[in-house]
Amino acid sequence: MATPAQDKQKEITFFDAHAAADDYDVFTPEASARLVDAFVRLTGLRPGARVADLGCGSGTFTALLARAGYDCVGIDISAKLIAVGRRKHPDIEFLEGDIEHLPFPDASFDGVLLSGVVHHFPDPSRCAAEVFRVLRPRGRFFAFDPNRMNPFMWLYRDRASPFYSPLGVTENERPVLAHEVLAVFERTGFTVSTQYLSGLAYRYVASQRARLLLPVYNFIDAVVFGLGFMERLRPFVLTVGTKR
């Protein structure tokens, strides 16, 4: 059976609705900063490099990258979130665009940040191909996505779970398996590696009941999944690749 395509209208409708709140940062500021620090460390890109933040939302990570000295542009499928980003960060370039059909010439960027978007694609092959196309030779990408091997991510966010909640996600989303993401980007032509990350504290989830449990989840994430033997069960998969 063929993998279904991403329903883009559902993505747009979902994220346009969040733009009305003028704030769609699910992570604490400290967690967002940790992800950008991981981008800097794992890509090895130096300040001044041209970087595209794909799935930028209202520009939280784009702004952090710009503050770190990168020449950034943010792209998101939600025109309303892009409008929020432009208003909040007027000195940064933001564009409405589809990751599977990026509005850039070949070899336009030194780096790409995939801001929690790979798991929004039932089949990320076209996403990977576009990242490959817009990167320069030896260009680097960095992606972070929820890990299907993490018990919390599976129980709460995987449709196969009896405790799955559709609140706060689109029908396109599913936590990823690291080896599957790695295989897609390797087939595209990247040299790829995988790491796992814990300690990314959430400040918001859509479900009010789940929100009450966030302090408990954040504590377990930081203390339990930070242990070395829990590495592959950590809540987030980091995928890093170099264009061959």
C-alpha positions in Angstrom: 0.0 0.0 0.0 1.3 3.4 -1.0 2.1 5.9 1.8 -0.5 8.7 1.9 0.7 12.2 1.0 0.7 14.9 3.6 -2.7 16.7 3.8 -1.4 20.3 3.5 -4.7 22.0 4.1 -5.0 20.3 7.5 -1.5 21.6 8.3 -2.4 25.1 7.3 -5.7 25.1 9.1 -4.2 23.8 12.3 -1.3 26.2 12.4 -3.3 29.2 11.3 -5.5 28.7 14.3 -2.5 28.8 16.6 -1.4 32.1 15.1 -4.4 33.8 16.7 -2.8 33.2 20.1 0.3 35.1 18.9 2.4 32.5 20.7 3.1 29.0 19.6 6.2 28.0 21.6 5.6 24.5 23.1 9.0 24.4 24.7 10.4 26.5 27.5 13.0 29.1 26.4 15.7 27.0 27.9 14.7 23.9 25.9 14.6 26.0 22.6 18.1 27.3 23.4 19.3 23.7 24.0 18.1 22.7 20.5 19.8 25.6 18.8 23.0 24.8 20.8 22.7 21.2 19.5 22.3 22.6 15.9 25.5 24.6 16.3 27.5 21.8 17.9 26.4 19.0 15.5 26.4 20.8 12.2 29.7 22.6 12.9 28.4 25.6 10.9 30.1 28.9 11.8 28.4 32.3 12.3 27.7 33.9 9.0 26.6 30.7 7.4 23.3 31.0 5.4 20.7 28.8 7.1 17.0 28.0 6.3 14.7 27.3 9.2 12.0 25.0 7.7 8.8 24.8 9.6 9.8 28.0 11.5 6.3 28.8 12.9 6.4 32.2 14.5 10.2 32.3 14.3 11.4 31.2 17.8 14.3 29.1 16.4 15.0 31.4 13.5 15.5 34.3 16.0 17.8 32.2 18.1 19.8 31.2 15.1 20.1 34.8 14.0 21.2 35.8 17.5 23.9 33.1 17.2 25.2 34.9 14.2 23.7 33.0 11.3 22.2 34.6 8.1 18.7 33.2 8.4 15.5 32.8 6.6 12.4 31.2 8.1 9.8 29.2 6.0 6.5 27.9 7.1 3.3 26.7 5.4 1.1 28.9 7.6 0.8 32.4 6.2 -0.6 33.6 9.6 2.3 32.2 11.6 4.7 33.9 9.1 2.9 37.2 9.7 3.4 36.7 13.5 7.1 36.0 12.8 7.5 39.1 10.7 5.9 41.2 13.4 7.9 39.8 16.2 11.2 39.7 14.3 11.2 42.5 11.7 14.9 42.2 10.9 14.6 38.5 9.9 13.4 37.3 6.5 10.3 35.1 6.6 8.5 33.4 3.7 5.4 31.4 3.3 6.3 28.1 1.6 5.9 24.4 1.3 8.9 22.3 2.4 8.2 19.8 -0.4 8.4 22.7 -3.0 10.8 25.2 -1.6 11.0 28.7 -3.2 14.8 28.7 -3.5 17.4 27.9 -6.3 19.6 24.9 -6.0 22.6 25.2 -3.6 21.3 28.2 -1.8 22.2 27.3 1.8 25.0 26.2 4.0 22.6 24.7 6.6 19.0 23.7 7.1 17.1 23.3 10.4 14.1 21.1 10.2 12.1 22.4 13.2 10.2 19.4 14.3 8.6 18.9 10.9 9.9 15.5 9.6 7.3 13.7 11.6 4.6 15.8 9.9 5.2 13.9 6.6 3.8 10.4 6.3 6.6 9.9 3.7 9.5 12.4 4.2 11.2 11.5 0.9 10.2 14.6 -0.9 11.2 16.8 2.1 14.6 15.1 2.1 15.0 15.7 -1.6 14.3 19.4 -1.3 16.7 19.8 1.6 19.3 18.1 -0.5 18.6 20.3 -3.5 18.8 23.7 -1.7 22.0 22.8 0.3 25.4 23.5 -1.1 27.9 20.7 -1.4 29.0 19.7 2.1 26.0 21.6 3.4 24.5 20.3 6.7 21.0 19.7 8.0 19.7 19.1 11.5 16.3 17.8 12.4 14.6 17.1 15.7 11.4 15.0 16.1 9.6 13.0 18.8 10.9 9.5 19.3 8.4 6.7 18.8 10.6 4.5 21.1 9.9 6.9 24.0 7.0 5.5 26.1 5.4 8.9 26.7 5.6 9.9 23.0 4.2 6.5 21.9 1.4 6.4 24.5 0.2 10.0 24.0 1.0 10.7 20.3 1.0 7.5 18.3 -2.3 6.5 16.8 -1.5 2.8 17.6 -1.7 3.6 21.3 -4.9 3.1 23.3 -4.1 6.4 25.0 -3.5 8.4 21.9 -4.7 12.0 22.1 -5.5 14.0 18.9 -5.5 17.3 20.8 -2.8 19.6 19.7 -1.6 17.6 16.6 -2.6 17.2 13.0 -3.6 14.0 11.4 -0.4 13.9 9.5 1.8 13.6 12.6 3.4 10.5 14.1 6.5 10.1 16.2 9.5 8.8 14.2 11.7 5.8 14.4 15.3 7.0 14.1 16.4 4.3 11.7 13.6 5.1 9.3 14.4 8.8 9.1 18.1 8.0 8.7 17.3 5.6 5.8 15.2 8.2 4.0 18.0 10.8 4.1 20.7 8.3 3.2 18.8 7.3 0.1 18.6 10.9 -0.9 22.4 11.2 -0.9 23.3 12.4 2.6 25.8 11.0 5.1 23.6 10.7 8.2 23.9 10.1 11.9 21.4 10.0 14.7 21.5 11.1 18.3 18.9 11.3 21.1 18.0 14.1 23.4 16.2 14.4 26.7 15.6 17.4 29.0 13.6 19.4 26.6 11.0 20.8 29.0 7.5 21.6 27.7 5.6 24.7 28.7 2.4 23.9 26.8 0.3 21.0 25.5 -3.2 21.4 24.2 -4.9 19.0 26.6 -5.7 20.6 29.9 -5.5 17.2 31.7 -2.1 16.6 30.2 -1.0 20.1 31.0 -1.5 19.3 34.7 1.0 16.4 34.4 3.7 18.4 32.5 5.8 19.0 35.7 5.8 15.2 36.3 6.7 14.5 32.6 9.4 17.2 32.6 11.0 15.8 35.8 11.0 12.2 34.5 12.4 13.4 31.2 15.3 15.3 32.8 16.2 12.7 35.5 15.3 9.3 34.1 15.8 9.6 30.4 19.1 11.5 30.9 20.7 8.3 32.2 23.1 6.8 29.7 21.4 3.4 29.4 18.1 5.2 28.5 19.6 6.9 25.4 17.5 5.3 22.7 14.3 5.9 24.7 14.9 9.6 25.1 11.9 11.8 23.8 13.6 13.3 20.8 15.5 12.0 17.8 18.2 14.3 16.4 19.0 13.6 12.7 22.1 15.2 11.3 23.4 14.9 7.7 26.0 16.2 5.3 25.3 16.6 1.5 27.8 14.3 -0.2 
